[in-house]
Amino acid sequence: MNLDKLLRASARTAKQKTALFAILNLGIIESLANGLVTATDAVHFFFNAENCLFVRKHLRDKTTDAIMSHGVQLPDLFEALPSKEAQREFQRELSTMRNLCLKLLGKRQLVA
Protein backbone atom coordinates (compact mmCIF):
# COMPACT_ATOMS: atom_id res chain seq x y z
CA MET A 1 0.00 0.00 0.00
CA ASN A 2 1.52 3.29 -1.08
CA LEU A 3 0.37 5.78 1.52
CA ASP A 4 1.60 8.75 -0.50
CA LYS A 5 -0.56 7.94 -3.52
CA LEU A 6 -3.54 6.93 -1.43
CA LEU A 7 -3.61 10.07 0.71
CA ARG A 8 -2.86 12.43 -2.14
CA ALA A 9 -5.68 10.94 -4.23
CA SER A 10 -8.22 10.81 -1.39
CA ALA A 11 -7.66 13.94 0.69
CA ARG A 12 -6.94 17.55 -0.10
CA THR A 13 -6.14 19.19 3.21
CA ALA A 14 -3.62 18.20 5.86
CA LYS A 15 -6.46 17.61 8.30
CA GLN A 16 -8.21 15.27 5.85
CA LYS A 17 -4.96 13.38 5.21
CA THR A 18 -4.37 12.96 8.92
CA ALA A 19 -7.93 11.76 9.51
CA LEU A 20 -7.69 9.25 6.66
CA PHE A 21 -4.33 8.07 8.01
CA ALA A 22 -5.93 7.48 11.43
CA ILE A 23 -8.90 5.62 9.94
CA LEU A 24 -6.62 3.39 7.84
CA ASN A 25 -4.56 2.60 10.90
CA LEU A 26 -7.61 1.74 12.98
CA GLY A 27 -8.54 -0.84 10.35
CA ILE A 28 -5.05 -2.30 10.32
CA ILE A 29 -4.94 -2.36 14.13
CA GLU A 30 -8.28 -4.19 14.22
CA SER A 31 -6.99 -6.71 11.66
CA LEU A 32 -3.87 -7.25 13.76
CA ALA A 33 -5.87 -7.63 16.98
CA ASN A 34 -8.14 -10.22 15.38
CA GLY A 35 -5.30 -12.19 13.83
CA LEU A 36 -6.34 -11.45 10.25
CA VAL A 37 -2.92 -9.90 9.56
CA THR A 38 0.40 -10.77 11.14
CA ALA A 39 2.75 -8.12 12.48
CA THR A 40 5.28 -9.03 9.79
CA ASP A 41 2.69 -8.70 7.03
CA ALA A 42 1.58 -5.31 8.39
CA VAL A 43 5.16 -4.06 8.22
CA HIS A 44 5.54 -5.29 4.66
CA PHE A 45 2.38 -3.68 3.31
CA PHE A 46 1.93 -0.60 5.53
CA PHE A 47 4.50 0.12 8.25
CA ASN A 48 7.36 0.07 5.75
CA ALA A 49 10.20 2.55 5.21
CA GLU A 50 8.56 4.27 2.25
CA ASN A 51 5.37 4.98 4.18
CA CYS A 52 7.30 5.99 7.31
CA LEU A 53 9.26 8.56 5.30
CA PHE A 54 6.07 9.89 3.72
CA VAL A 55 4.46 10.31 7.14
CA ARG A 56 7.52 12.04 8.56
CA LYS A 57 8.03 14.39 5.60
CA HIS A 58 4.47 15.17 4.58
CA LEU A 59 2.19 14.73 7.57
CA ARG A 60 4.80 16.19 9.92
CA ASP A 61 2.95 15.29 13.08
CA LYS A 62 4.46 13.69 16.18
CA THR A 63 1.41 11.49 16.70
CA THR A 64 1.39 10.10 13.15
CA ASP A 65 5.11 9.47 13.41
CA ALA A 66 4.63 7.69 16.75
CA ILE A 67 1.96 5.42 15.26
CA MET A 68 4.30 4.39 12.45
CA SER A 69 7.14 3.82 14.93
CA HIS A 70 4.98 1.53 17.05
CA GLY A 71 3.85 -0.35 13.94
CA VAL A 72 7.37 -0.91 12.66
CA GLN A 73 8.40 -2.50 15.96
CA LEU A 74 5.54 -4.99 16.29
CA PRO A 75 7.35 -8.01 14.75
CA ASP A 76 10.34 -7.42 17.04
CA LEU A 77 8.22 -8.23 20.08
CA PHE A 78 7.88 -11.83 18.94
CA GLU A 79 11.60 -12.15 18.35
CA ALA A 80 12.72 -10.58 21.61
CA LEU A 81 10.21 -11.89 24.15
CA PRO A 82 8.76 -15.24 25.22
CA SER A 83 5.48 -16.02 23.48
CA LYS A 84 3.01 -15.11 26.25
CA GLU A 85 4.85 -11.93 27.17
CA ALA A 86 5.15 -10.96 23.50
CA GLN A 87 1.40 -11.39 23.05
CA ARG A 88 0.68 -9.16 26.07
CA GLU A 89 3.07 -6.49 24.80
CA PHE A 90 1.59 -6.79 21.32
CA GLN A 91 -1.89 -6.07 22.70
CA ARG A 92 -0.52 -3.12 24.70
CA GLU A 93 1.14 -1.71 21.60
CA LEU A 94 -2.07 -2.07 19.61
CA SER A 95 -3.96 -0.28 22.38
CA THR A 96 -1.42 2.54 22.36
CA MET A 97 -1.67 2.84 18.59
CA ARG A 98 -5.48 2.79 18.76
CA ASN A 99 -5.46 5.60 21.35
CA LEU A 100 -3.09 7.67 19.21
CA CYS A 101 -5.42 7.25 16.22
CA LEU A 102 -8.39 8.33 18.28
CA LYS A 103 -6.39 11.33 19.45
CA LEU A 104 -5.80 12.26 15.82
CA LEU A 105 -9.52 12.03 15.19
CA GLY A 106 -10.21 14.20 18.21
CA LYS A 107 -11.97 11.50 20.17
CA ARG A 108 -11.25 9.94 23.51
CA GLN A 109 -11.42 6.27 24.30
CA LEU A 110 -14.12 5.69 26.91
CA VAL A 111 -12.95 2.27 28.07
CA ALA A 112 -9.35 1.43 28.87
N, C-alpha and C positions, 0 to 999 in steps of 0.2 A: 504494500500500500504506500503510495507516494503522497505523503501528507501535504507537501508543497502544492502539487497539482490539485488535490482534492479541496484544500481550503481556498485556494485562489479561484477555483471554478465555482465554489458554493457560497462564498461569503465575500462581501465587499468591504466591510469595516473591520477594524481591529477587534472590536467588541464581538462582532458576529463570528470572526475566526476563532476567537478564544472560546466562545460558547460552543461552537461546533467541535472544537478540540476536546472540550470537557465531555460533551455528549458521546463522542466516539470512544473516549477513554472509559466512560461508564459502561458502555457495551462490552468492551474488551475485558474490563475488570470482572463483569458479571460472567463472561465466558470462562475466564480463568477460575473464578470461584466455583463454578459448576463443573469444572473439569472438561469443558468442551474444547479448550485450547490449553496446550502446555505452556509453561513459562518460556521454554526454548523457542517454541513456535511463535509466541507473541513477540519475542525479541527479533526474530527473523522477519516477520511481516510488519511490525509496527515500531517497536522500541529499538530501532536500528540507528546506526551512526548518521545516515542521511537525514532521517526524520529528527533526530536529536539536534543536529546542526540547524535545520530549518527552524525548529522551535526556538533555539537560542538566538538566532540571527533575526528572525522575522516577528515572532510573537513577543520576544523580549520581556518576559514576565517571570519573576522568580518562582511563582507557583507552577506555571506550565513546565518550567525547567526542572523543578523538583519532581513532578509527576513522571517525566521521562527518565530521570535519574533512578527513581524507585523501580520503574519498569525494567530498565536495563539490568538491574541487579538481581531480579527475581530468580533466574536459573542458578546463580551462585549460591543461594541458600541451600539448594539440594546437594551441592558439591561440598559445602563447608560444614554442614551440620548433620547430626543423626536424623533419620527419617521423621520421627515424631516431632522433634524440635523444629526441623525445617518446615514441616507443615504448619505448625503454630505460627512461626515467623512469617511464613507466606501469607497466612490469613491476616496477620497484623499489618503487613505491608499493603495488602489489598485494601484493608480498611483505611489506612492512611491515604492511599491514592484516591479512594472513593471520597473521603472527606475533603481532599484538596480540589477535586472536581466540583463538588458541591459548593465549595468556597468560590470557585471561579464563576459558578452560575448564580452566586448571591443567595444561596440557600444554606440552611443549617440542618445538620442531621439531628433528628429528634431522639433517636435511640442509639446508644453507644454499643 
